[in-house]
């Protein structure tokens, strides 16, 4: 059986991971094509998990190196899990921003995921499609009425925020901030709220 390289390249673009492995084993010359295709995908397709973000930055990136050292040596208790989560979010933000770093200048626009607490009553008025689009999570695993996301408007608690204060977890575009807030909602909850 003869396989044309053009047909194999086309198949590689649409194949799932198991088929890709077979094609790459049969035709090693496709590895460069696969690497180029993967690198050309939008960042939101390349970073779906924390490990994707680490892979995107590379193991020699200082944030990834710091995370690995702490992950191997630290014993985070339940009251300090937010520190570990912050490290993960910094890696994710760095990967999604693809080299862009905030300068915190007066004319620079920066974006940050924004979260809202919904009551059961308000949620009952919303459609399932609306809920799915917002990647809602239950706050039942978290304690304290005061330990909420931004918009709860309380002082000196995890929900206090001010747009005039910079953050290392900001993004170069609104689309990336929205994506990160939705895709990594559980990490944001762990960072901003106190687990029971």
TORBA-907247 format. One record per residue: x, y, z of N, C-alpha, C in turn. Coordinates in steps of 0.02 Angstrom, whole numbers, padded with zeros to 5 digits, always signed. Example, Ala and Ser with C-alpha at 12.3 -4.5 7.8 and 13.67 -1.06 7.14 Angstrom:
+00660-00284+00390+00615-00225+00390+00660-00165+00390/+00642-00112+00354+00684-00053+00357+00645+00002+00394/
This chain:
+00043-00059+00000+00000+00000+00000+00045+00062+00000/+00029+00108-00044+00067+00170-00049+00029+00227-00016/+00064+00264+00026+00033+00321+00060+00065+00385+00034/+00025+00429+00007+00052+00493-00016+00061+00539+00044/+00118+00573+00046+00134+00617+00102+00083+00672+00111/+00055+00698+00056+00005+00751+00061-00058+00725+00095/-00078+00663+00080-00136+00633+00111-00124+00620+00186/-00063+00598+00201-00045+00586+00271-00046+00651+00311/-00021+00706+00281-00022+00771+00315-00093+00794+00328/-00137+00784+00279-00207+00803+00287-00240+00761+00342/-00225+00696+00343-00253+00652+00395-00227+00672+00464/-00165+00692+00468-00135+00712+00531-00171+00772+00562/-00193+00817+00520-00227+00878+00545-00293+00863+00578/-00327+00810+00557-00394+00795+00584-00395+00735+00630/-00339+00701+00638-00336+00639+00677-00339+00652+00752/-00367+00603+00789-00363+00607+00861-00293+00583+00883/-00279+00587+00948-00211+00574+00972-00186+00503+00956/-00229+00453+00961-00207+00384+00948-00190+00375+00874/-00229+00404+00829-00215+00399+00757-00151+00438+00741/-00142+00496+00772-00081+00535+00761-00019+00494+00779/-00022+00458+00835+00035+00417+00855+00052+00365+00803/+00000+00333+00775+00011+00282+00724+00041+00314+00661/+00013+00370+00639+00039+00403+00579+00112+00425+00589/+00127+00452+00648+00196+00475+00661+00244+00416+00666/+00220+00358+00690+00262+00299+00694+00276+00271+00624/+00225+00273+00580+00234+00248+00512+00274+00296+00468/+00263+00361+00480+00295+00412+00438+00330+00464+00482/+00390+00448+00506+00426+00494+00551+00437+00564+00522/+00438+00568+00456+00448+00634+00425+00390+00682+00438/+00336+00657+00464+00278+00700+00480+00287+00736+00547/+00336+00716+00587+00345+00746+00653+00355+00821+00648/+00393+00844+00599+00404+00916+00591+00338+00951+00573/+00299+00920+00530+00233+00947+00511+00188+00952+00572/+00188+00900+00614+00147+00900+00675+00169+00954+00723/+00234+00963+00732+00260+01015+00776+00241+01084+00751/+00245+01095+00686+00227+01160+00657+00152+01172+00665/+00112+01121+00653+00040+01128+00659+00021+01145+00732/+00051+01110+00779+00036+01122+00850+00057+01192+00870/+00114+01215+00848+00139+01281+00866+00097+01337+00835/+00065+01323+00780+00024+01374+00746-00047+01378+00771/-00067+01331+00814-00135+01335+00843-00139+01394+00891/-00197+01424+00899-00204+01479+00948-00186+01455+01018/-00162+01500+01059-00140+01483+01126-00196+01452+01167/-00258+01473+01155-00315+01446+01192-00329+01373+01173/-00302+01350+01117-00308+01280+01098-00249+01239+01125/-00193+01273+01136-00133+01238+01160-00132+01233+01236/-00166+01279+01271-00165+01279+01345-00236+01267+01371/-00249+01204+01386-00314+01184+01414-00307+01162+01487/-00246+01144+01507-00234+01121+01575-00172+01155+01603/-00160+01147+01667-00101+01175+01699-00038+01144+01667/-00038+01079+01656+00020+01046+01626+00033+01072+01555/-00020+01087+01518-00011+01118+01452+00027+01184+01458/+00009+01223+01509+00043+01288+01519+00116+01278+01535/+00132+01228+01577+00202+01213+01593+00239+01192+01530/+00208+01149+01490+00239+01126+01428+00251+01185+01380/+00203+01230+01377+00208+01289+01332+00267+01333+01353/+00277+01343+01418+00332+01385+01441+00399+01347+01439/+00397+01282+01451+00458+01242+01452+00481+01232+01524/+00511+01174+01536+00533+01157+01603+00590+01202+01629/+00623+01237+01583+00678+01282+01604+00653+01353+01619/+00589+01366+01612+00561+01431+01629+00565+01440+01705/+00585+01500+01728+00595+01511+01800+00532+01498+01841/+00473+01515+01815+00411+01503+01853+00398+01428+01860/+00409+01391+01806+00398+01318+01808+00449+01286+01854/+00512+01308+01850+00564+01281+01894+00546+01293+01968/+00524+01355+01984+00505+01371+02053+00447+01327+02076/+00398+01319+02032+00340+01278+02049+00362+01206+02064/+00404+01178+02021+00426+01108+02029+00463+01099+02096/+00506+01146+02113+00544+01142+02176+00496+01143+02235/+00449+01189+02233+00401+01196+02289+00355+01135+02291/+00334+01111+02234+00289+01053+02231+00323+00992+02261/+00388+00984+02250+00424+00926+02276+00441+00933+02350/+00450+00994+02375+00476+01004+02442+00427+01032+02493/+00374+01064+02470+00329+01098+02517+00273+01053+02539/+00249+01066+02599+00191+01031+02626+00138+01083+02640/+00098+01098+02589+00047+01150+02597-00012+01123+02636/-00030+01160+02687-00088+01142+02727-00150+01173+02694/-00208+01155+02719-00269+01180+02689-00275+01256+02693/-00243+01287+02743-00248+01360+02749-00196+01397+02707/-00153+01361+02672-00104+01395+02629-00107+01370+02557/-00160+01334+02539-00166+01309+02470-00169+01365+02419/-00191+01425+02440-00196+01481+02394-00127+01502+02367/-00075+01493+02406-00007+01510+02384+00014+01465+02326/+00002+01401+02334+00019+01352+02282-00024+01365+02219/-00087+01381+02229-00132+01396+02174-00110+01459+02137/-00086+01508+02174-00061+01570+02143-00003+01554+02096/+00042+01510+02116+00098+01491+02073+00072+01460+02008/+00022+01417+02014-00007+01387+01954-00038+01439+01909/-00075+01486+01938-00107+01538+01897-00055+01584+01864/+00001+01597+01897+00054+01637+01866+00082+01601+01805/+00091+01536+01809+00117+01497+01752+00066+01499+01695/+00003+01489+01712-00050+01490+01661-00054+01558+01628/-00051+01612+01667-00054+01680+01640+00005+01693+01594/+00065+01672+01615+00125+01682+01574+00119+01645+01508/+00094+01584+01510+00086+01544+01449+00035+01576+01402/-00023+01595+01430-00075+01624+01388-00055+01691+01358/-00015+01729+01395+00007+01795+01370+00064+01790+01319/+00092+01731+01309+00143+01719+01257+00199+01770+01256/+00228+01784+01314+00284+01830+01317+00266+01901+01336/+00204+01920+01328+00183+01987+01349+00185+01992+01424/+00214+02046+01449+00216+02058+01521+00189+02128+01534/+00147+02136+01585+00120+02202+01599+00175+02249+01622/+00171+02311+01600+00219+02362+01621+00190+02407+01675/+00125+02403+01685+00089+02443+01735+00100+02517+01724/+00095+02536+01661+00099+02607+01643+00028+02635+01638/+00024+02700+01641-00041+02733+01642-00083+02718+01580/-00051+02712+01522-00088+02703+01460-00097+02630+01439/-00073+02584+01480-00077+02513+01463-00144+02483+01484/-00176+02447+01438-00237+02411+01456-00218+02340+01476/-00245+02318+01531-00234+02251+01556-00303+02222+01574/-00309+02158+01569-00373+02125+01583-00364+02072+01637/-00418+02061+01674-00417+02014+01729-00484+01978+01730/-00484+01912+01743-00549+01878+01747-00592+01908+01802/-00655+01916+01788-00702+01945+01836-00754+01893+01853/-00769+01887+01916-00815+01835+01940-00873+01866+01978/-00928+01830+01978-00988+01853+02012-01017+01796+02054/-01041+01813+02112-01077+01765+02153-01151+01769+02138/-01182+01713+02124-01253+01711+02107-01291+01674+02163/-01349+01699+02178-01392+01664+02226-01430+01609+02188/-01453+01559+02225-01493+01506+02194-01555+01535+02160/-01585+01586+02191-01645+01617+02162-01630+01648+02094/-01575+01685+02088-01556+01716+02024-01538+01663+01972/-01503+01611+01994-01484+01559+01947-01544+01521+01920/-01596+01514+01960-01655+01479+01936-01689+01514+01878/-01674+01578+01869-01702+01617+01814-01662+01610+01750/-01603+01579+01753-01557+01575+01696-01565+01508+01661/-01553+01509+01595-01557+01447+01555-01496+01403+01566/-01502+01340+01549-01446+01293+01555-01389+01315+01509/-01406+01340+01450-01354+01364+01403-01316+01423+01433/-01351+01469+01464-01320+01527+01496-01273+01504+01551/-01295+01456+01591-01254+01430+01646-01192+01395+01619/-01200+01354+01567-01143+01318+01539-01091+01366+01510/-01113+01420+01480-01067+01468+01449-01025+01503+01502/-01049+01507+01563-01013+01542+01616-00971+01496+01660/-00973+01432+01647-00932+01384+01684-00943+01391+01759/-01005+01390+01780-01022+01400+01850-00996+01342+01893/-00977+01359+01953-00958+01307+02002-00997+01320+02066/-01004+01269+02105-01036+01276+02170-00986+01302+02220/-01008+01345+02264-00964+01370+02317-00973+01329+02381/-01007+01272+02375-01020+01230+02433-00958+01201+02466/-00902+01197+02429-00840+01171+02457-00800+01224+02493/-00827+01285+02494-00790+01341+02524-00829+01368+02584/-00792+01395+02632-00825+01418+02693-00828+01493+02697/-00874+01517+02738-00878+01588+02752-00917+01627+02701/-00968+01663+02723-01007+01705+02677-00964+01761+02649/-00912+01781+02685-00871+01837+02664-00815+01818+02617/-00804+01753+02607-00747+01731+02566-00770+01718+02495/-00783+01771+02458-00807+01763+02390-00762+01792+02338/-00782+01786+02276-00746+01816+02221-00758+01891+02220/-00726+01924+02174-00735+01996+02164-00809+02010+02152/-00830+02069+02166-00899+02093+02160-00938+02084+02225/-00913+02048+02274-00948+02042+02337-00941+02106+02378/-00894+02148+02361-00881+02213+02390-00875+02211+02466/-00825+02177+02489-00809+02179+02560-00736+02199+02566/-00718+02228+02621-00650+02252+02630-00608+02200+02668/-00544+02197+02649-00496+02154+02682-00516+02080+02682/-00545+02058+02627-00564+01988+02618-00546+01970+02546/-00548+01906+02528-00529+01886+02461-00570+01918+02405/-00626+01949+02421-00668+01976+02368-00654+02050+02353/-00610+02082+02390-00596+02152+02378-00552+02160+02317/-00570+02206+02273-00530+02219+02214-00536+02292+02193/-00487+02314+02157-00487+02383+02134-00449+02385+02068/-00478+02413+02016-00446+02412+01951-00385+02457+01947/-00373+02498+01996-00314+02540+01994-00253+02505+02022/-00261+02444+02047-00206+02406+02075-00185+02353+02025/-00121+02349+02010-00096+02301+01961-00096+02230+01987/-00088+02182+01943-00086+02112+01962-00042+02074+01914/-00005+02026+01940+00035+01983+01897-00009+01932+01861/-00072+01929+01878-00118+01882+01846-00161+01917+01794/-00136+01969+01763-00175+02004+01713-00156+01979+01643/-00197+01997+01595-00190+01972+01527-00188+02028+01476/-00160+02013+01418-00152+02063+01366-00216+02077+01328/-00267+02036+01338-00331+02047+01303-00389+02024+01345/-00446+02052+01332-00507+02033+01367-00524+01960+01352/-00513+01939+01290-00528+01870+01270-00487+01819+01310/-00423+01834+01321-00382+01788+01361-00403+01787+01434/-00420+01845+01461-00443+01848+01531-00507+01807+01539/-00553+01815+01493-00616+01777+01495-00603+01703+01489/-00560+01684+01441-00544+01613+01431-00514+01583+01495/-00465+01618+01523-00431+01593+01583-00481+01586+01641/-00524+01635+01649-00573+01633+01703-00620+01574+01697/-00639+01559+01636-00685+01502+01624-00648+01435+01626/-00594+01430+01589-00558+01367+01582-00528+01343+01648/-00506+01390+01689-00472+01373+01751-00511+01397+01812/-00577+01394+01808-00622+01419+01860-00607+01387+01928/-00592+01323+01929-00579+01289+01993-00516+01317+02026/-00464+01332+01988-00404+01362+02017-00419+01431+02044/-00458+01470+02006-00476+01538+02030-00515+01534+02095/-00560+01484+02100-00599+01476+02161-00553+01458+02219/-00505+01412+02207-00458+01394+02260-00415+01452+02281/-00398+01496+02234-00357+01554+02250-00395+01608+02288/-00457+01620+02269-00495+01675+02297-00538+01657+02357/-00551+01593+02367-00597+01573+02420-00563+01527+02469/-00594+01518+02526-00566+01476+02579-00603+01409+02580/-00565+01355+02569-00596+01288+02569-00616+01267+02639/-00670+01229+02643-00692+01201+02707-00641+01151+02733/
